[in-house]
Amino acid sequence: VWEQVSDYLLSVYPNQEPQVFIHGDGDSWIESGTEEIPHSVAILDLFHLSKRIRRICQGDGALMQRIYQTLREDDPEGFGKEVEMLIDSAVCCAKDGRDFFRYVNTRWSAAVANFTLSEVHGGSCAEGLVSHVLSKRFSRHPMGWSMKSLKPLADMRARLQNGERFETTIFDPPPQAVKTSPRRMARQTQVGVEGFGVFAEAVGIPGSEQRGDFLHALAKLTKPKQWN
């Protein structure tokens, strides 16, 4: 993949040597891009770094700032002492502390560059492009869906995320004339039309008065095709 990126940069910036910043979570395949891309610097993405710092400090803002300060000052010895203090004071367990120290220490230059080169590397929005309400359901943690139900499911997730009240009518097909088979007509004659209502009785749940309608609509979407 990095060969393709390198070829692209050469085509866009011919006869130039642009400074390239490679943002990521510090995974080895991402940082290996610095070996393929000339004049490139690995940057440990602030999203992933902050998430780990927040977790190891139990969300304590003062403790988090102490960690950040060691990175701003490029002070690996001070960083080690801060992690040791977190373990000794039982803010985190020894295993979590060691894992955190190893994660940052093996990516030290990329973590420090996030702060020392902050005015030129421009930050990163990559996480927002790949982690969103649709990717959670369809790509990052994919679950089952069909081509027919994909669009309704995507619409439903977007509506719920925007605070809309979910209505099962978005699944309703266009109105069609009702066809009643002779067998059904005979059955209706015996028990009456009202007798069929028991099968469609809605079971209420908090926040919804139409669970029966929803299940019925969803069943129509996922009903397997029958072949003659």
C-alpha positions in Angstrom: 0.0 0.0 0.0 2.8 2.4 0.8 4.3 2.0 -2.7 1.0 3.1 -4.2 0.9 6.1 -1.8 4.5 7.0 -2.8 3.6 6.8 -6.5 0.6 9.0 -5.9 2.7 11.6 -4.2 5.2 11.6 -7.0 2.4 12.2 -9.5 0.8 15.0 -7.5 4.1 16.7 -6.5 6.5 16.2 -9.4 10.0 17.5 -8.8 9.2 18.3 -5.2 10.0 16.9 -1.8 6.9 17.6 0.3 6.9 17.0 4.1 4.6 14.1 4.8 3.0 13.3 8.2 1.6 9.8 8.7 -1.1 9.8 11.4 -2.2 6.6 13.0 -2.7 4.5 16.2 1.0 3.5 16.1 0.4 0.1 14.5 3.6 -1.2 12.9 2.2 -1.4 9.4 1.3 2.3 9.6 4.6 3.5 11.0 6.4 1.4 8.3 5.2 4.0 5.9 8.1 6.2 7.0 10.4 3.7 5.4 8.7 4.0 2.0 7.7 7.6 1.9 10.6 10.1 1.7 10.6 13.0 4.2 7.8 11.4 6.2 7.2 11.5 10.0 5.0 9.2 12.0 2.5 10.9 14.3 0.7 9.0 17.1 -2.8 10.1 16.6 -4.1 12.2 19.5 -7.4 10.4 19.6 -5.8 7.1 20.4 -3.1 8.5 22.7 -5.7 10.5 24.7 -8.0 7.6 25.0 -5.2 5.5 26.6 -4.0 8.3 28.9 -7.6 9.0 30.1 -8.1 5.3 30.8 -4.8 4.8 32.8 -5.5 8.0 34.8 -9.1 7.1 35.5 -10.2 10.3 33.9 -8.3 12.5 36.4 -7.5 15.7 34.6 -4.5 16.7 36.8 -2.9 13.3 36.3 -3.5 13.3 32.6 -1.8 16.7 32.3 1.3 15.3 34.1 1.5 12.6 31.5 1.0 15.1 28.6 3.7 17.4 30.0 6.4 14.6 29.8 5.5 14.2 26.2 5.6 17.9 25.4 9.0 18.1 27.0 10.3 14.9 25.4 11.1 13.5 28.8 11.0 9.6 28.7 12.5 9.3 32.2 9.8 11.6 33.7 7.2 9.6 31.8 8.3 6.4 33.4 8.2 7.9 36.8 4.7 9.2 36.3 3.5 5.7 35.2 5.3 4.2 38.2 3.5 6.7 40.5 0.1 5.7 39.0 0.8 2.1 39.8 2.1 2.7 43.3 -0.9 4.9 44.2 -3.3 2.3 42.9 -4.7 4.6 40.2 -4.1 1.6 37.9 -3.0 -2.0 38.3 0.5 -3.0 37.6 -0.4 -4.9 34.4 -2.4 -1.9 32.9 0.5 0.4 33.9 3.1 -1.8 32.2 0.9 -2.2 29.0 0.4 1.6 28.8 4.1 2.3 29.3 5.1 -0.2 26.7 2.5 1.2 24.2 3.8 4.7 24.5 7.5 3.9 25.0 7.7 1.8 21.8 6.1 4.7 19.9 7.8 7.5 21.8 9.1 9.6 18.8 5.6 9.5 17.2 3.9 10.5 20.5 6.3 13.4 21.1 6.0 14.5 17.4 2.3 15.0 18.0 3.1 17.9 20.4 6.4 19.2 19.1 5.2 19.4 15.5 1.6 20.3 16.3 1.8 23.6 14.4 2.8 21.9 11.1 1.3 18.5 11.0 -2.3 19.8 11.0 -3.9 17.1 13.2 -6.0 14.2 11.9 -9.6 13.5 11.3 -9.1 9.9 10.1 -11.0 8.4 13.1 -14.1 10.4 12.3 -14.1 9.1 8.8 -14.1 5.4 9.8 -15.9 5.4 13.1 -19.4 6.6 12.8 -23.0 5.5 13.3 -23.1 3.5 10.0 -19.7 1.9 10.2 -20.4 0.5 13.7 -23.2 -1.6 12.3 -22.0 -2.4 8.8 -18.2 -2.5 8.8 -16.3 -2.2 12.1 -18.6 -4.7 13.8 -20.6 -6.1 10.9 -23.8 -7.9 11.4 -26.2 -9.6 9.0 -28.2 -7.7 6.4 -29.6 -8.2 2.9 -29.4 -5.9 -0.1 -33.1 -5.2 0.4 -32.8 -4.2 4.0 -29.5 -2.3 3.8 -31.0 1.1 2.9 -33.9 0.9 5.5 -31.4 -0.1 8.2 -29.1 2.8 7.3 -32.0 5.2 7.2 -33.2 3.9 10.6 -29.8 4.4 12.3 -29.4 7.9 10.9 -32.9 8.9 12.1 -32.3 7.5 15.6 -29.0 9.2 15.8 -30.6 12.5 14.9 -33.2 12.1 17.7 -36.2 11.3 15.5 -38.9 9.0 16.8 -38.8 5.7 15.0 -41.9 5.0 12.9 -42.4 1.6 11.3 -44.0 3.3 8.3 -40.6 3.7 6.7 -40.7 0.0 6.0 -44.2 0.0 4.5 -44.4 -1.0 0.8 -46.5 1.0 -1.6 -50.3 0.5 -1.2 -51.6 -2.4 -3.3 -54.9 -4.0 -3.8 -55.7 -6.7 -1.3 -56.1 -10.1 -2.8 -58.1 -12.6 -0.7 -57.8 -16.3 -1.6 -60.9 -18.5 -1.6 -59.5 -20.5 1.3 -59.0 -17.3 3.4 -62.5 -16.1 2.6 -63.9 -19.4 3.8 -61.8 -19.2 7.0 -63.1 -15.6 7.6 -66.6 -16.8 7.2 -66.1 -19.4 9.9 -64.3 -17.3 12.6 -65.0 -13.8 11.4 -62.5 -11.2 10.4 -62.0 -10.1 14.0 -60.6 -13.6 14.7 -57.4 -12.8 12.9 -56.5 -9.8 15.0 -55.1 -12.0 17.7 -52.1 -12.8 15.5 -51.2 -9.1 15.1 -51.7 -8.0 18.7 -49.0 -5.5 19.6 -46.9 -6.1 22.7 -46.0 -2.8 24.2 -42.5 -1.9 25.2 -41.1 1.3 26.7 -41.0 4.1 24.1 -43.0 2.2 21.5 -46.7 1.5 21.0 -46.3 -0.4 17.7 -43.9 -3.3 18.4 -46.2 -5.7 16.6 -46.3 -3.5 13.5 -42.5 -3.2 13.6 -41.9 -6.9 13.8 -44.4 -7.5 11.0 -42.7 -4.9 8.8 -39.2 -6.2 9.5 -40.4 -9.8 8.8 -41.6 -8.7 5.4 -38.2 -7.2 4.7 -36.3 -10.3 5.7 -38.7 -12.9 4.4 -36.7 -15.4 2.2 -37.7 -15.6 -1.5 -39.7 -18.7 -2.3 -39.0 -20.6 -5.5 -41.6 -22.6 -7.4 
